[in-house]
Amino acid sequence: MRLNIPRFLVVFVITSIAVPAILFGVSAVFGIDLSSSFLPFIPFLAAATFEGHRQVQTHQTMPGSGDMWSAALWMGIVGMLTNLVMAGLFFLVVPGMSEGLAGIPVNFLVIGFTITFVVAFLISRLFLWVGARSAFKALERAKKETHS
């Protein structure tokens, strides 16, 4: 399995921008707050599912477990680095937002970042498998229909 990092990044960034925009719109229109602590992981979920699906469509086979763990590791690294860049850009545009982080000791930030990375890595692995499995089952059904 070969991870397509540009494709992963496109889905990741689009989801990272679209989900908060949609939640803001729902909040503004309906007055319902849908934000949660799971929100930062939705781009990993979406991009990993999409990538797993595309891998099966491209190679017509289910990726191996080791390959999926390796791809999930890279998804976690690339996704977290992308989040850091987007947060940095956001703090440049809205400097007052970073004041809340000023009082937090660096070691707590590192621990939080590490825990977030581990969860993102595991979510990427799970949803990479979900996307690949879904596409593989669809491929098998299509093959059975053509042979019937």
Rosetta silent file (secondary structure, phi, psi, omega in degrees, C-alpha in Angstrom):
SEQUENCE: MRLNIPRFLVVFVITSIAVPAILFGVSAVFGIDLSSSFLPFIPFLAAATFEGHRQVQTHQTMPGSGDMWSAALWMGIVGMLTNLVMAGLFFLVVPGMSEGLAGIPVNFLVIGFTITFVVAFLISRLFLWVGARSAFKALERAKKETHS
SCORE:     score description
SCORE:     0.000 S_00000001
   1 L     0.000  130.814  178.464    0.000    0.000    0.000 S_00000001
   2 L  -116.357  118.396 -179.112    1.328    3.367   -0.967 S_00000001
   3 L   -72.455  128.903  176.654   -0.153    6.355    0.846 S_00000001
   4 L   -92.157   91.501 -173.998   -1.090    9.214   -1.460 S_00000001
   5 H   -63.079  -42.951  177.674   -0.108   12.105    0.829 S_00000001
   6 H   -59.613  -42.058  178.937   -1.352   14.932   -1.448 S_00000001
   7 H   -65.464  -42.814  176.579   -4.774   13.290   -1.740 S_00000001
   8 H   -58.458  -45.952 -178.884   -4.845   12.669    2.031 S_00000001
   9 H   -63.630  -39.462  179.793   -3.925   16.317    2.664 S_00000001
  10 H   -61.533  -49.375  179.832   -6.623   17.663    0.334 S_00000001
  11 H   -64.225  -41.542 -178.728   -9.355   15.661    2.087 S_00000001
  12 H   -62.033  -48.406 -177.569   -7.858   16.463    5.506 S_00000001
  13 H   -68.397  -42.864  178.298   -7.677   20.232    4.927 S_00000001
  14 H   -60.095  -44.102  178.988  -11.112   20.449    3.298 S_00000001
  15 H   -66.888  -38.462  179.554  -12.630   18.543    6.220 S_00000001
  16 H   -62.692  -30.245  179.400  -10.679   20.651    8.730 S_00000001
  17 H   -89.314  -40.477 -174.421  -12.222   23.793    7.258 S_00000001
  18 H   -69.500  -42.535 -175.536  -15.696   22.451    6.396 S_00000001
  19 H   -62.435  -51.001  177.279  -16.602   20.848    9.736 S_00000001
  20 H   -62.756  -34.862  178.703  -16.078   23.967   11.888 S_00000001
  21 H   -64.352  -43.314  178.172  -17.799   26.094    9.223 S_00000001
  22 H   -64.560  -44.265  179.381  -20.823   23.787    9.222 S_00000001
  23 H   -63.132  -38.489  177.054  -20.917   23.707   13.029 S_00000001
  24 H   -64.238  -43.056  178.892  -20.722   27.509   13.134 S_00000001
  25 H   -62.543  -44.928  178.046  -23.563   27.746   10.603 S_00000001
  26 H   -62.142  -41.972  179.191  -25.751   25.326   12.567 S_00000001
  27 H   -64.130  -41.978 -178.737  -25.008   27.243   15.751 S_00000001
  28 H   -69.643  -40.113 -176.237  -25.821   30.596   14.134 S_00000001
  29 H   -80.480  -46.603 -173.329  -29.022   29.438   12.433 S_00000001
  30 H  -104.151  -10.066 -178.828  -30.484   27.036   14.978 S_00000001
  31 L    71.682   23.125 -178.803  -28.727   28.105   18.176 S_00000001
  32 L  -106.711  127.301  177.912  -27.458   24.557   18.765 S_00000001
  33 L   -93.910  112.091 -178.147  -23.868   24.023   19.924 S_00000001
  34 L  -105.077    6.469 -178.212  -22.566   20.777   18.386 S_00000001
  35 L   -68.812  149.456  179.344  -18.892   21.201   19.222 S_00000001
  36 L  -152.706  174.977  179.846  -17.211   18.401   21.137 S_00000001
  37 L   -75.240  -10.862  178.605  -13.817   17.085   22.076 S_00000001
  38 L   -83.899  -12.396 -175.745  -13.991   14.653   19.132 S_00000001
  39 H   -51.304  -43.501 -179.110  -14.023   17.523   16.619 S_00000001
  40 H   -65.519  -15.094 -176.545  -10.218   17.552   15.978 S_00000001
  41 H   -95.336  -10.229 -179.041  -10.333   13.887   14.945 S_00000001
  42 H   -61.150  -41.116  176.744  -13.023   14.174   12.266 S_00000001
  43 H   -61.716  -36.317  176.467  -10.493   15.166    9.525 S_00000001
  44 H   -63.970  -44.495  179.923   -8.411   12.064   10.354 S_00000001
  45 H   -59.583  -50.547 -176.865  -11.538    9.904   10.199 S_00000001
  46 H   -65.788  -47.493 -176.837  -12.691   11.327    6.852 S_00000001
  47 H   -67.823  -38.230  179.292   -9.294   11.363    5.146 S_00000001
  48 H   -68.639  -40.945  177.771   -8.352    7.854    6.322 S_00000001
  49 H   -62.184  -45.967  179.851  -11.691    6.395    5.216 S_00000001
  50 H   -61.914  -43.977 -178.123  -11.361    8.048    1.811 S_00000001
  51 H   -65.563  -41.006  177.251   -7.758    6.891    1.424 S_00000001
  52 H   -61.815  -42.496  178.773   -8.624    3.280    2.343 S_00000001
  53 H   -62.762  -44.976 -179.360  -11.452    3.290   -0.175 S_00000001
  54 H   -66.576  -34.662  179.215   -9.215    4.700   -2.920 S_00000001
  55 H   -61.985  -44.425  179.814   -6.463    2.144   -2.216 S_00000001
  56 H   -68.148  -40.793  177.845   -8.830   -0.758   -2.829 S_00000001
  57 H   -61.559  -38.433 -177.659  -10.278    0.887   -5.942 S_00000001
  58 H   -74.063  -44.887 -172.090   -6.781    1.459   -7.299 S_00000001
  59 H  -101.810   -6.991  177.922   -5.196   -1.920   -6.469 S_00000001
  60 L    58.539   25.876  178.106   -8.306   -4.156   -6.481 S_00000001
  61 L  -150.398  157.573  179.174   -7.129   -5.877   -3.284 S_00000001
  62 L   -77.636  129.986  178.263   -7.341   -5.377    0.456 S_00000001
  63 L   -64.858  151.513  178.007   -4.158   -3.743    1.858 S_00000001
  64 L   -71.847  157.806 -177.493   -2.122   -5.773    4.320 S_00000001
  65 H   -60.879  -44.497  179.280   -2.304   -5.067    8.039 S_00000001
  66 H   -62.203  -40.054  177.893    1.322   -3.935    8.262 S_00000001
  67 H   -64.046  -39.054 -179.797    0.848   -1.591    5.336 S_00000001
  68 H   -69.780  -36.829  176.661   -2.213   -0.062    6.961 S_00000001
  69 H   -64.008  -42.550  179.294   -0.366    0.479   10.272 S_00000001
  70 H   -64.193  -44.394  179.116    2.478    2.169    8.404 S_00000001
  71 H   -63.796  -39.348  179.415    0.090    4.352    6.390 S_00000001
  72 H   -64.677  -36.594  177.113   -1.807    5.279    9.576 S_00000001
  73 H   -61.768  -46.636  178.601    1.443    6.357   11.216 S_00000001
  74 H   -65.769  -36.705  176.101    2.193    8.660    8.289 S_00000001
  75 H   -61.980  -41.699  178.062   -1.390    9.936    8.320 S_00000001
  76 H   -63.270  -45.047 -179.377   -1.000   10.779   11.998 S_00000001
  77 H   -64.722  -51.192 -177.829    2.307   12.574   11.443 S_00000001
  78 H   -63.973  -42.157  179.566    1.158   14.499    8.363 S_00000001
  79 H   -63.933  -43.242  179.828   -2.202   15.340    9.926 S_00000001
  80 H   -68.015  -39.839  176.366   -0.691   16.625   13.169 S_00000001
  81 H   -64.129  -38.872  177.423    1.894   18.715   11.301 S_00000001
  82 H   -64.347  -41.508  176.708   -0.898   20.131    9.136 S_00000001
  83 H   -60.980  -40.921  178.663   -2.877   20.966   12.283 S_00000001
  84 H   -63.146  -43.179  179.260    0.157   22.758   13.731 S_00000001
  85 H   -64.457  -45.827 -179.802    0.600   24.821   10.560 S_00000001
  86 H   -64.596  -38.193  177.457   -3.104   25.695   10.400 S_00000001
  87 H   -65.758  -42.529  177.327   -3.124   26.629   14.112 S_00000001
  88 H   -59.668  -44.407  177.680   -0.034   28.794   13.604 S_00000001
  89 H   -64.293  -40.004  178.481   -1.685   30.574   10.679 S_00000001
  90 H   -63.671  -41.288  179.380   -4.870   31.015   12.697 S_00000001
  91 H   -68.758  -27.965  174.717   -2.924   32.509   15.611 S_00000001
  92 H   -70.211  -38.980 -179.013   -1.226   34.925   13.192 S_00000001
  93 H   -75.431  -39.391 -178.969   -4.588   36.061   11.845 S_00000001
  94 L  -122.849   79.578 -172.690   -6.297   36.185   15.267 S_00000001
  95 H   -61.216  -28.720 -178.436   -3.438   36.866   17.736 S_00000001
  96 H   -65.520  -21.211 -178.970   -5.688   37.110   20.791 S_00000001
  97 H   -67.700  -27.923 -177.173   -6.591   33.423   20.519 S_00000001
  98 H   -80.946   -9.431 -179.136   -3.110   32.295   21.535 S_00000001
  99 H   -62.576  -30.935  178.848   -3.218   34.156   24.863 S_00000001
 100 H   -65.684  -24.724  179.759   -5.066   31.224   26.455 S_00000001
 101 H   -85.942  -14.690 -173.840   -2.095   28.967   25.768 S_00000001
 102 L   -62.737  -33.838 -177.008    0.460   31.343   27.310 S_00000001
 103 L   -86.285   -5.451 -177.819   -0.162   30.196   30.893 S_00000001
 104 L   -86.601  127.703  177.430    0.034   26.463   30.149 S_00000001
 105 L   -59.868  146.018 -176.676    3.412   24.837   30.922 S_00000001
 106 H   -59.419  -38.244 -178.336    5.171   23.462   27.848 S_00000001
 107 H   -63.831  -33.210  175.663    5.332   19.925   29.255 S_00000001
 108 H   -67.921  -38.326  176.794    1.508   19.855   29.495 S_00000001
 109 H   -64.335  -40.176  178.960    1.269   20.992   25.879 S_00000001
 110 H   -66.079  -42.975  178.186    3.691   18.243   24.831 S_00000001
 111 H   -62.702  -45.406  178.483    1.722   15.615   26.756 S_00000001
 112 H   -61.642  -42.052  178.261   -1.537   16.835   25.207 S_00000001
 113 H   -63.077  -42.401 -179.137    0.009   16.832   21.742 S_00000001
 114 H   -65.094  -44.212  178.370    1.344   13.291   22.253 S_00000001
 115 H   -63.476  -42.323  178.698   -2.007   11.948   23.451 S_00000001
 116 H   -62.316  -40.781  178.258   -3.752   13.652   20.534 S_00000001
 117 H   -62.515  -45.208 -178.918   -1.235   12.108   18.108 S_00000001
 118 H   -62.083  -44.676  178.761   -1.765    8.599   19.517 S_00000001
 119 H   -64.385  -42.372  179.064   -5.552    8.915   19.273 S_00000001
 120 H   -62.937  -40.324  178.018   -5.283   10.355   15.738 S_00000001
 121 H   -61.748  -46.777 -179.328   -2.974    7.479   14.738 S_00000001
 122 H   -68.217  -38.542  176.693   -5.391    4.852   16.078 S_00000001
 123 H   -65.283  -40.847  178.166   -8.410    6.550   14.483 S_00000001
 124 H   -60.776  -42.684 -179.829   -6.535    6.730   11.171 S_00000001
 125 H   -64.677  -45.614 -179.126   -5.762    3.014   11.355 S_00000001
 126 H   -62.463  -48.299 -175.040   -9.329    2.058   12.219 S_00000001
 127 H   -80.599  -18.404  168.758  -10.960    4.185    9.535 S_00000001
 128 H   -64.701  -44.249  177.222   -8.358    3.271    6.919 S_00000001
 129 H   -64.644  -43.240 -179.804   -9.500   -0.320    7.481 S_00000001
 130 H   -59.634  -47.506  179.504  -13.192    0.725    7.441 S_00000001
 131 H   -63.903  -43.054 -179.791  -12.790    2.502    4.092 S_00000001
 132 H   -66.800  -43.345 -178.514  -10.766   -0.327    2.581 S_00000001
 133 H   -64.161  -41.728  178.707  -13.127   -3.021    3.868 S_00000001
 134 H   -61.049  -46.988  179.810  -16.180   -1.179    2.544 S_00000001
 135 H   -66.459  -37.292 -179.060  -14.633   -0.797   -0.908 S_00000001
 136 H   -67.155  -40.900  177.405  -13.403   -4.410   -0.898 S_00000001
 137 H   -64.198  -40.603  177.457  -16.878   -5.749   -0.055 S_00000001
 138 H   -63.768  -38.834  178.227  -18.374   -3.616   -2.836 S_00000001
 139 H   -64.481  -43.271  178.728  -15.746   -4.953   -5.228 S_00000001
 140 H   -64.739  -40.507  177.798  -16.537   -8.566   -4.249 S_00000001
 141 H   -63.603  -39.959  179.496  -20.288   -7.959   -4.701 S_00000001
 142 H   -64.932  -38.621  178.785  -19.648   -6.472   -8.135 S_00000001
 143 H   -66.419  -40.422  179.130  -17.557   -9.502   -9.113 S_00000001
 144 H   -65.691  -37.046 -179.940  -20.300  -11.904   -7.937 S_00000001
 145 H   -68.069  -34.942  179.658  -22.940   -9.991   -9.919 S_00000001
 146 H   -74.574  -27.487  179.258  -20.896  -10.187  -13.108 S_00000001
 147 H   -84.783  -15.879 -178.361  -20.351  -13.956  -12.641 S_00000001
 148 L   -80.670    0.000    0.000  -24.036  -14.652  -11.954 S_00000001
